[in-house]
Amino acid sequence: MPHTLMKNRYIIHVDMDAFFAAIEERDRPELKGKPIVVGSDPKGGKGRGVVSTCSYAARKYGIHSAMPISIAYKKCPQCIFLPVDFEKYSRVSSQIIEILGSFSPELEQVSVDEAFLDITGTHKLFGTPHETCLKIKERIKKETGLTASIGLAPNKMVAKIASGLEKPDGLVNVKKEDLTAFLEALDVGLIWGVGPKTKDELIRMGINTIGDIARRSKDELIGLFGKNGAWFWEVSHGIDESEVITERETKSISNESTFDEDTKDRRLIERQLALLSELVADRLREGKIKTRTITLKIRLEGFHTYTRSTTLRETTNFTEDMITAVQKLYANFEIKGRKVRLVGVRASNLSLTDEPDLFRSRPSAKTESLHKAIDTIKARFGKSSISRASSK
């Protein structure tokens, strides 16, 4: 029987606390309790990247994720700024997902540090739903040394809201009969789909809390916000029947890079595009995926952002094919004397490598062997151990 038809559902949202910074504190005890910012190099306040995450000690200075790193530096120059170590964080993330999977097969990983878990059919193996949450937190702490905050609720939306209310190391349990009372006084910005602009519009209408939305008619909200209005009304009444999606299809794979300074240096830009193309191709082969559509992203000075795409006749995950396609897109893009701030490469229209491609000619055995050899070297010695030589 589908869980939406059952009398009660028990959905967990697990959100790791200051994940990247917490891993660095765990691995370097001397950093414990200090203001840590994980992200790009601040370069004395002139850095051009963003904050990936920061410790709770750093948040006391008003620093938060996605903040420009230059602003973070100005708010707290004495913070400890650390580079992002995605390989290490991914290993820990995989360890956590394995732990969660032992509590229920109905698992949806949302990002590297958060996931949904439907324990409706499995919690009795571990006790009550609340006791199951406690055991999950205990396992994560014991096996990784990290803390997680958990929201337990009858649906995904409320579980996600609940997990963020008592950070760090929190556990908020919202029962079915308490849904509307729980949501009543919460900030309207906690609803999925309510971004800054929508929130400002709601506030202008006198809607500040989720309870304020609940007191508006569904038709009025639909008239103002279309289908999102219906979603807002349902959420405000504790209604969300969306399922935990156990398998999420990868829609695209991308990498991008911000230059230290806006640049017109064509050779520098082309070298960076080649590197990004190589990184995307590596990830495609790691996932045994091929792409047919390749997209170039360019952000110019003044933050004007453009994309250009091409759809290939044959699917590919070869570095040379990626570079050729991206360089052609770049050559046809009119810069008009403007400087470039950021470039990115995205692969989409993906398919598994074992899916037949009626239009593809078989690559030579030599080409296949070369890429397999390169991938083997990178897997053993790291991704930086070998790279495509620049022709510039």
N, C-alpha and C positions, 0 to 999 in steps of 0.2 A: 504494500500500500504506500503511495507517495507520502512523504512526510508532511506536505501541505494539507493533507486530509486527516492527519492524526490530530488527536486532542491537544497534545503538547509536542513542541519541538525544542531541542536544546542545542543552541548554536553558540560556539565559542569563537571569539576573535582574540588571537594571541598577537601581541605587539611588543617586540623586544625594546628594552629601555635604552635610549641613546646608543644604539647598537654598535656603530663603528667606534665611538669613543669608549664605550664600555669594554670592548675587546682590547683596545690599547691599554686601558687601565689594568685589565686583568693580566696582560702580558708584561707590563712594566709597572710593578707595584709602587715605584717611586712617584708615579703620576696620580695615585689615588687621591681623590678629592680636589684635584687641581682643575682650573679652567682649561679645558682641552677643546680645540677646534680642529676637526678633520675636514680637509678640503684642499683647495689649491694654495700655492705659495702666496702669502699676503704681500711679499716684497716691500715691506716697510710701509704698507698702506697704499701701494700702487698696483697691487695684484689685480687681475681682471677676471678671476674665476669666482666660484661661489662656495658657500659652506655646505658640505655634505651632511654633517651632523655635528653636534657639540655636546659636551658633558653638561650635567645639570648645574655644575658650578659656573660654567661659562654662560648659561642661560640667565643667570642672575644679572648679567651685564646687558641683557636685552638682545643677545645673539640667538639666532634661530636658523634652521635649515633653509637653504635656498637664498640666504642673504648674501649680497656681494661681499666677497672676502675683504675688500678694502674697507667697507663699513664696519665689519666685524673687528678688524684691526684697530680702527679708530675708537671703537667702543671699549676695547680691552687689549691694548698693545702688549700687556704682560701675559696674555693667554699663551698656552703652548700650542703652536700650530703644527699639525702633522699631515703628511701626505696620505692620500687614499690608497689602501692596499686591498684592491678588489679581490685578488686571489685568496688572501687570508680570510676576508669577510665571507666570501662565497663558501669556503670550506666549513666555516662555523655554521652558516645558514643551512647547508646540507645536513649537518649533524642535528640541528634543531628540527628540521623537517622530518628526519628519520624518527626522532623521538615522538613527534606529534602523530606520525603515521602508525605508531604502535598503539595509539589510543582509539583510532578510528580510520577506516580506509577512505571515508568521505572527507577529503582534505583538499583545500584550495589555497595554494600559495599565491598571495597577492603581490608581494615584493620580497626583497632579500631579507626583510626583518619583520614580516607580518603574514598571517595566514588565518583562514577560517577552518573550523573543524565542526562537523555535525556529529554529535555524540548521542543522538536520539536512540539509536539502536545498539549502542555499545557501552553506555555509562554504567549499566548494572554489573559489568565485569569489574568495575573499579569502585563501586559504591554509588552514592548519590551524584547528580551532576556537579554539585558544588565540591564534593570530595574529589571528583575526577579532576576538576580544575586545580585543586591543591596539589594533587599528585603530578600533574603536568608541570606546574611551577617547580616542584621539588626535583623532578627529573632534570629539567633544564638547568637548574642551579647546580645540582650535583655533578652533572656530566659536562657542563660548559663553563661553570663559574659565573654565569650571567643571570640577570633577573629579567623576568617577563611580566607585563601587565596583561590581565585577561578580563574580557567582558563576556558574561554568560547571559543569554537572553533567548526569547522564543524566535528571533529572526536576526538576519545578518546586520541590518541597519542599526538596530538598538545594541547589538553585541559590539559593533565597532565604536559606537558612541561611548558605551560603558567602559571599554578598555582604556580610554584616554582620560578618564575622570580622576583616577587616584594614582597617577604615576609618581615615582617609579614603584615597581614591585606591587602593583595594585591588583585587586580582585573585586569586581562589582558584579553582583548577581541580580538581574532584573527578572522578576517572575511575571507570568502572563497577566495575572490580575492587577499588577502594578504598572503596566506599560504606560498608560496615559498620564498617571500621576508622576511617574519618573520623567517623562518628556516635558511636562507642563512648563517648568521654569528654565529649561535649558536654552542657551543661545541659538538663534535660528541658523547661525553659520555652521553649526555642527552637522547639518543635513547634507548628505552627498548631493552634489549638483548646485548647491548654493555657494557660488563664488563671491568675490568682493563686490562686483557690480550688482549682482542679484540681491546680495545682502543689503547694499545701500538702498536699492529700490524698495525692498521690503520695509526697511526702517522708515523711509519717507512715507510709507503707507501706515505707519504706526505698528508694524509687526516686528517685535524685538525677540520674542521667544517662540519656541515650537508650539506652546499653548496658544499663542496669539493666532498662529496659522490654523489651528484646530477650530477656532471660533469663527473662521471665515467659511463661506460655502464653497463646495467643490467647484461649482459652475463659475463662481467669481474668479477663483484661482486659475482655472483653465482659460478663461477669457483673457487673463493678464499674462500667463506664462505658458499657454499651450499645454502640451503633454507633461511638461515639467510641473505645471500647476496641479495636475492630478496626482503626480508622485508626491509633491509636497503635502497635499491633503492626506494621502494615505499614510505617509510616514508620521505625520502629526497625530494620527489616530492609532499608531502602533501597528500599522498594516505593512507587511513586506513578506511576500511569499517566494522571493527569489531563492533558488537552491544553491547549495555549496557545489561549485563546479569542480569536479575531481580532475579533469584534464582541460587545460587551457591551451588552445592552439596558438602558436607563435605567429603573429601577423607580420612582424618585420624585425630586422636586426640592424642596428645602426651604431656608429661612433662619430663623435664630433670633437672639435678642438678650438679653443679660443687663443688667438695670437697674443703674445705679451704686449705688443703694440699694433695698432691698426697699420696695415701694410699694403703697398702696391707692388711689392716684390713678387713678380710672377713665378720665378723659380722657387721661391720659398713656399708659395701657395701650392704649386704643383707637387713639390716634395711632400707637403703635409697631406695632400689629397691621396698621394700614392701610399703613404703610411696608413691612413684611415681605411683605404681600400683593402690593404693587406690585413688589417685587423678584422674587418668585416668578413673577408673571405676565410680567415682562420676560424672564426666563430661559426660560419656556415658549415665548414667541413667537420668541426667538432660535433655539431648537432646533426650531421649526416643530412644536411638540407641544401637545396639549390635554389637559386633565385632567377626570376625572369625580368623583374623590374628593378632598375637601379636609379636612385635619386640623389642629386647633388643639392646640398643646402649651403647657401651663402648669406652671411649677415654682414652688411656693409656698415660703415661709420654712420652713427645716428640710429643704429639698431633696426634699419630697414632690412627685412629678411625675405629671401626669395628661394624657391625650389625649382629645379628642372629635372625631369625624369625621362628615361628611355626604357622601352620594353624590348628585350632581346628576342631574337628568333629562336635561340636555344637556351635552355636553362644552364646555369653554371655555378660553380663555387670556386673557380680558379682565380688566383690573385691577378694574373695578367689580364683576364677578361674584365675584371672589376676596374682595374686601373685604366684600361683602354676606354671603357664606357664613360667613366667619370671625367677623364681628361678631355674627351670629346665634348661632354656637356659643358665643362668649364671653358673650353676654347670658343664655344658658341654663345657664351654669356657676355652681355655688354656691360663691362665695368664702368665705362665712361669716366675714367679718371678718378673714380672714388676708391677709397681705401677699404680693405677687407678686414673685418673684426673676427669672424668665426667661419669655419667651414665644416661640413659634415657629409657623411656618406651613409645612405640607407639602402638595404636590400629588402624587397617585398615581393609579393606574388610568389610565395615560397612553396616548395614541394619536397617530399622526401627523396633521397637519392635513388631509392629503389623503385620509385614510381616511373612508369614508362613515359618518355617524351617522344612523341611521334615525329617531331621536327628536328630532333637532335642527331647529329652525326657522331659516331663513336670517337671519343678522344683517343689519341695514340697511347699505346702502352707506356711509352717513354714519358709522356706528360703526366700520366697517372702515377707512375713510379716516382717521379721527381717530387710531386706534392706529398705523397705518402712519406718519403724520406725526410722532407722538411718538417712535416708534422711530427714525426717521430723524434727528431732532434729537439724541437721546441717542447714537446711533452716531457722529455728527459732533463733538459738543461734550462728551460724557461723560454718565454716568448721572445725575450730580447737576445737570445743566443744566436739567432740567425735572422737576417732580414734582406729584403731586396735591395740590391745596390742601386744607388742613385746614378742616373745618367747625366746629371747636371753638374 
